[in-house]
């Protein structure tokens, strides 16, 4: 017999909104202790949705719906997730880099950072390097999160790092990258400080940076 978390993952894969939200509601009404595990189950389900999209079994409409569903889940779980963190950790700049129009992953990351107590300046998608640097400078933001799904995003991420160097600000910011094409090798090429394979790892890293 499947556990609730296994049912949750399956329901996300099958895009069964009612079943997903019923399980999430059960978790919250029972105290929210399984909120983090539920997030992980949903993330695994979302990964499977992505695989089904890549294989042609799902289409862009299913991918978008899965992203919307994950946002709903995060909003409901946020109070329980927030209990595990200190509030008001500071500000982080988040965006999808130039040339990339994907925002599902970014939006999930944004919700996770907000749940953790960060204030998120979300610049959206297809954001140019100079806009990122100027925003960081104007709003005094020292943590930069760059997202990308397409391979071309790698060079765009590198352009952001180079732009911070050219502005004389590279030693004033921490830059973390994430998305499908990102690996340690990519991180080294881009010149970022870190990369994260999932949102929770990214949150943990940024918390460490804030606390020094």
Wavefront OBJ file of the C-alpha trace (Angstrom):
o trace
v 0.000 0.000 0.000
v 1.379 3.409 -0.973
v 2.183 5.966 1.677
v 0.712 9.465 1.453
v 4.011 10.788 0.096
v 4.101 8.120 -2.626
v 0.492 8.930 -3.488
v 1.419 12.612 -3.595
v 4.289 12.032 -6.017
v 2.082 9.893 -8.275
v -0.727 12.461 -8.185
v 1.707 15.209 -9.246
v 2.940 13.063 -12.159
v -0.646 12.368 -13.212
v -1.588 16.053 -12.704
v -4.457 15.153 -10.368
v -4.926 18.542 -8.728
v -7.694 17.503 -6.331
v -5.762 14.480 -5.050
v -2.562 16.533 -4.645
v -4.231 19.289 -2.646
v -6.189 16.814 -0.480
v -2.957 15.109 0.578
v -1.244 18.453 1.178
v -4.215 19.577 3.275
v -4.012 16.375 5.349
v -0.316 17.046 5.997
v -1.030 20.599 7.160
v -4.015 19.724 9.349
v -1.929 17.041 11.085
v 0.692 19.598 12.122
v 2.777 20.011 8.958
v 5.665 17.851 10.162
v 5.900 16.141 6.770
v 5.901 19.420 4.811
v 9.547 19.149 3.757
v 9.145 15.498 2.746
v 6.016 16.466 0.813
v 7.986 19.120 -1.058
v 10.588 16.518 -2.002
v 7.861 14.134 -3.212
v 6.361 16.911 -5.339
v 9.779 17.807 -6.741
v 10.348 14.177 -7.762
v 6.920 14.177 -9.366
v 7.721 17.379 -11.241
v 10.974 15.842 -12.491
v 8.963 12.948 -13.894
v 6.583 15.396 -15.590
v 9.640 16.994 -17.188
v 10.812 13.598 -18.447
v 7.370 12.870 -19.908
v 7.495 16.247 -21.653
v 10.939 15.499 -23.096
v 9.761 12.109 -24.374
v 6.739 13.680 -26.066
v 4.105 12.069 -23.816
v 3.271 15.420 -22.198
v 2.959 18.761 -23.944
v 3.697 22.337 -22.893
v 0.188 22.709 -21.419
v 0.866 19.820 -19.013
v 4.239 21.311 -18.090
v 2.689 24.700 -17.337
v -0.125 23.106 -15.328
v 2.416 21.169 -13.261
v 4.202 24.419 -12.485
v 0.971 26.103 -11.399
v 0.134 23.079 -9.256
v 3.531 23.229 -7.547
v 2.992 26.907 -6.764
v -0.326 26.027 -5.091
v 1.364 23.282 -3.068
v 4.131 25.613 -1.924
v 1.681 28.317 -0.893
v -0.194 25.825 1.287
v 2.961 24.285 2.781
v 4.739 27.622 3.313
v 3.608 28.142 6.946
v 5.020 24.743 7.953
v 8.195 25.184 5.919
v 8.741 28.621 7.443
v 8.732 27.235 10.980
v 12.085 25.581 10.277
v 13.838 28.843 9.410
v 14.705 32.208 10.885
v 12.588 34.900 9.291
v 13.939 37.897 7.382
v 17.273 36.498 6.323
v 17.844 39.259 3.818
v 17.307 39.829 0.137
v 18.094 37.658 -2.870
v 17.860 38.572 -6.555
v 16.363 35.842 -8.712
v 15.810 35.590 -12.461
v 15.925 33.437 -15.567
v 18.858 34.610 -17.665
v 18.816 36.241 -21.100
v 17.582 34.053 -23.939
v 15.661 31.658 -21.684
v 11.889 32.038 -21.225
v 11.325 29.241 -18.706
v 10.009 30.262 -15.319
v 8.485 27.159 -13.668
v 11.719 26.200 -11.922
v 12.438 29.804 -10.977
v 8.986 30.237 -9.481
v 9.391 27.109 -7.362
v 12.776 28.327 -6.151
v 11.262 31.738 -5.371
v 8.524 30.195 -3.232
v 11.079 28.077 -1.359
v 13.273 31.106 -0.620
v 10.282 33.108 0.577
v 9.244 30.222 2.816
v 12.763 30.224 4.253
v 12.516 33.899 5.208
v 14.249 35.608 2.297
v 12.867 38.662 0.547
v 13.035 37.851 -3.175
v 13.544 40.438 -5.911
v 12.224 38.476 -8.906
v 13.273 40.049 -12.210
v 11.392 37.469 -14.285
v 12.630 35.768 -17.467
v 15.029 36.647 -20.306
v 16.918 39.151 -18.126
v 20.012 40.879 -19.483
v 23.262 40.885 -17.498
v 23.403 44.667 -17.143
v 19.897 44.736 -15.629
v 20.920 42.161 -13.033
v 24.068 44.087 -12.095
v 22.254 47.428 -11.939
v 19.465 45.998 -9.765
v 21.956 44.387 -7.385
v 23.782 47.695 -7.097
v 20.682 49.878 -6.676
v 18.953 47.591 -4.168
v 22.150 46.531 -2.379
v 21.602 42.800 -2.981
v 24.557 40.500 -2.354
v 23.062 37.098 -3.318
v 22.250 36.478 -6.987
v 20.311 33.395 -8.118
v 20.434 32.614 -11.848
v 18.115 30.061 -13.449
v 18.206 28.493 -16.891
v 16.760 25.468 -18.649
v 18.264 25.818 -22.122
v 21.915 25.113 -22.924
v 22.315 28.684 -24.184
v 21.629 29.825 -20.609
v 25.139 28.713 -19.653
v 26.793 31.479 -21.675
v 24.205 33.973 -20.424
v 25.084 33.034 -16.844
v 28.762 33.523 -17.621
v 27.930 36.939 -19.088
v 26.315 37.909 -15.767
v 29.405 36.879 -13.787
v 31.621 38.788 -16.237
v 29.363 41.846 -15.940
v 29.798 41.837 -12.158
v 33.573 41.616 -12.676
v 33.536 44.520 -15.125
v 31.502 46.588 -12.668
v 34.031 45.912 -9.913
v 31.348 44.131 -7.877
v 32.296 40.462 -8.182
v 33.759 40.288 -4.663
v 30.599 41.905 -3.250
v 28.136 39.226 -4.385
v 27.567 35.493 -4.085
v 26.244 33.947 -7.298
v 24.365 30.637 -7.322
v 23.099 28.959 -10.505
v 20.568 26.228 -11.189
v 18.579 24.509 -13.936
v 18.672 21.486 -16.206
v 22.085 22.032 -17.855
v 23.907 23.014 -14.654
v 26.676 20.803 -13.262
v 29.882 21.412 -11.315
v 31.709 21.674 -14.642
v 29.248 24.325 -15.808
v 29.575 26.162 -12.498
v 33.359 26.282 -12.933
v 33.025 27.536 -16.522
v 30.500 30.227 -15.579
v 32.549 31.331 -12.589
v 29.649 31.106 -10.134
v 30.185 30.506 -6.425
v 27.873 27.495 -6.255
v 25.206 25.485 -8.017
v 22.201 23.616 -6.656
v 20.531 20.508 -7.991
v 17.317 21.303 -6.091
v 15.745 24.348 -4.403
v 16.317 23.172 -0.830
v 20.063 22.847 -1.344
v 20.066 26.364 -2.764
v 18.199 27.706 0.258
v 20.605 26.004 2.655
v 23.648 27.412 0.862
v 22.283 30.947 0.818
v 21.397 30.755 4.507
v 25.037 29.890 5.212
v 26.189 32.868 3.129
v 23.881 35.248 4.976
v 25.021 34.013 8.371
v 28.654 34.283 7.310
l 1 2 3 4 5 6 7 8 9 10 11 12 13 14 15 16 17 18 19 20 21 22 23 24 25 26 27 28 29 30 31 32 33 34 35 36 37 38 39 40 41 42 43 44 45 46 47 48 49 50 51 52 53 54 55 56 57 58 59 60 61 62 63 64 65 66 67 68 69 70 71 72 73 74 75 76 77 78 79 80 81 82 83 84 85 86 87 88 89 90 91 92 93 94 95 96 97 98 99 100 101 102 103 104 105 106 107 108 109 110 111 112 113 114 115 116 117 118 119 120 121 122 123 124 125 126 127 128 129 130 131 132 133 134 135 136 137 138 139 140 141 142 143 144 145 146 147 148 149 150 151 152 153 154 155 156 157 158 159 160 161 162 163 164 165 166 167 168 169 170 171 172 173 174 175 176 177 178 179 180 181 182 183 184 185 186 187 188 189 190 191 192 193 194 195 196 197 198 199 200 201 202 203 204 205 206 207 208 209 210 211 212
